[in-house]
Amino acid sequence: MRVRYIGVGEAVDESLPNTSLLVETPNGNILLDCGFSAVQQLWRRVPDKDHIDLVYLTHEHADHTFGLPALLIRMLVDGRKKPLLICGHTALVPKLERLLESGYPTLRKEFSFPLEFRGFDRELTWKDCVLRIAPTTHSVPNYAVRIESQGKAMCFSGDGMFTSESQALYRRSSLL
């Protein structure tokens, strides 16, 4: 498992892109959060339209989700054919679908690649990875994620303060 930091800035950082990580595993690559200023940095660092297989979004704030429509348009324009999975907590997924719809109402009809939105409440098994989530304390529901692959584990909080559930999620991870 390899983790690349795409952005490390906060919501209104004038010099650093929004926080976003790319987790690369032998069988697939996961983008963690996709804020409005992170997506340009992602394109600079990873120009391959097919590199990302799954996008996990921690919560609905703009600095974590508003880059998603631009990411999808870029993939469409560049001719992506490979399936893409977008996921988050079950309650977040309808908001992500509305985000895409509000920015580009006809875009889903134009996709040249299979796009799936999938919500989950605790655990998702995907390829050789297991994604587990737990709530943190934040102004809106936020779900930290733990990604396990080939005996390694990394965790990403998104935003928010620790909860007993998120602390349990973080235990024995290689990277937090």
Residue pairs with C-beta under 8 A, 6 or more apart in sequence:
1 23
1 24
1 25
1 147
1 149
1 150
1 152
1 154
1 174
2 23
2 24
2 25
3 21
3 22
3 23
3 24
3 154
3 175
4 21
4 22
4 24
4 45
4 46
5 20
5 21
6 17
6 20
6 21
6 22
6 31
6 38
6 41
6 42
6 45
6 46
7 16
7 17
7 18
7 19
7 20
7 35
7 37
7 38
7 41
8 16
8 17
8 19
9 15
9 16
9 17
9 18
9 19
9 37
10 16
10 18
10 19
10 63
11 18
11 35
11 61
11 62
11 63
13 37
17 35
17 37
17 38
17 40
17 41
18 33
18 35
18 36
18 37
18 38
18 63
18 64
18 67
19 33
19 35
19 38
19 63
19 64
20 31
20 32
20 33
20 34
20 35
20 38
20 41
20 42
20 67
21 31
21 32
21 33
21 156
22 29
22 30
22 31
22 32
22 42
22 45
22 46
22 52
23 29
23 30
23 31
23 32
23 147
23 154
25 127
25 128
25 129
25 147
25 149
25 150
26 128
26 149
26 150
27 127
27 128
27 129
27 149
28 53
28 54
28 126
28 127
28 128
28 129
29 51
29 52
29 53
29 54
30 52
30 53
30 54
30 55
30 56
30 129
30 131
30 147
31 42
31 52
31 54
31 55
31 56
31 71
32 56
32 58
32 145
32 156
32 158
33 56
33 57
33 58
33 64
33 65
33 156
33 158
34 42
34 55
34 57
34 64
34 65
34 66
34 67
34 68
34 71
35 62
35 63
35 64
35 65
35 66
35 67
36 62
36 63
36 66
36 67
37 63
37 67
38 67
39 67
39 68
39 70
39 71
39 74
42 67
42 71
43 74
46 52
49 74
49 75
49 78
49 79
49 80
50 80
50 81
50 82
52 71
52 84
53 82
53 83
53 84
53 85
53 127
54 84
54 85
54 86
54 87
54 126
55 68
55 71
55 84
55 85
55 86
55 87
56 87
56 88
56 131
56 145
57 64
57 65
57 68
57 86
57 87
57 88
57 92
57 96
58 64
58 88
58 142
58 143
58 144
58 145
58 156
58 157
58 158
58 159
59 65
59 88
59 92
59 138
59 140
59 141
59 142
59 143
59 158
59 159
60 92
60 95
60 96
60 140
60 141
61 140
61 159
64 158
64 159
65 96
65 99
66 99
68 86
68 96
68 99
68 100
69 99
69 100
69 103
69 104
69 107
72 84
72 100
72 107
72 111
72 115
73 104
73 107
75 84
75 113
76 107
76 110
76 111
76 112
76 113
79 112
80 112
80 113
81 112
81 113
82 113
83 113
83 114
83 115
83 116
84 113
84 114
84 115
84 116
85 116
85 118
85 126
86 93
86 96
86 115
86 116
86 117
86 118
87 93
87 117
87 118
87 119
87 120
87 124
87 131
88 96
88 119
88 143
89 119
89 120
89 121
89 133
89 141
89 143
90 119
90 120
90 121
91 119
91 141
92 119
92 141
92 143
93 117
93 118
93 119
96 117
97 117
100 107
100 108
101 108
108 115
118 124
120 131
120 133
121 133
122 132
122 133
123 130
123 131
123 132
123 133
124 130
124 131
125 131
128 149
128 150
129 147
129 148
129 149
130 147
130 148
130 149
131 145
131 146
131 147
132 145
132 146
132 148
132 169
133 143
133 144
133 145
133 146
133 169
134 143
134 144
134 146
134 163
134 165
134 166
134 168
134 169
135 141
135 142
135 143
135 144
135 160
135 163
135 165
135 166
136 142
136 143
136 144
136 157
136 158
136 159
136 160
136 161
136 162
136 163
136 166
137 160
137 161
137 162
137 163
138 158
138 159
138 160
138 161
142 157
142 158
142 159
142 160
143 158
144 155
144 156
144 157
144 158
144 160
144 166
144 169
144 170
145 155
145 156
145 158
146 153
146 154
146 155
146 169
146 170
146 173
147 153
147 154
147 155
147 156
152 174
153 172
153 173
153 174
153 175
154 173
154 174
154 175
154 176
155 169
155 170
155 173
155 175
155 176
157 166
157 176
160 166
162 170
170 176
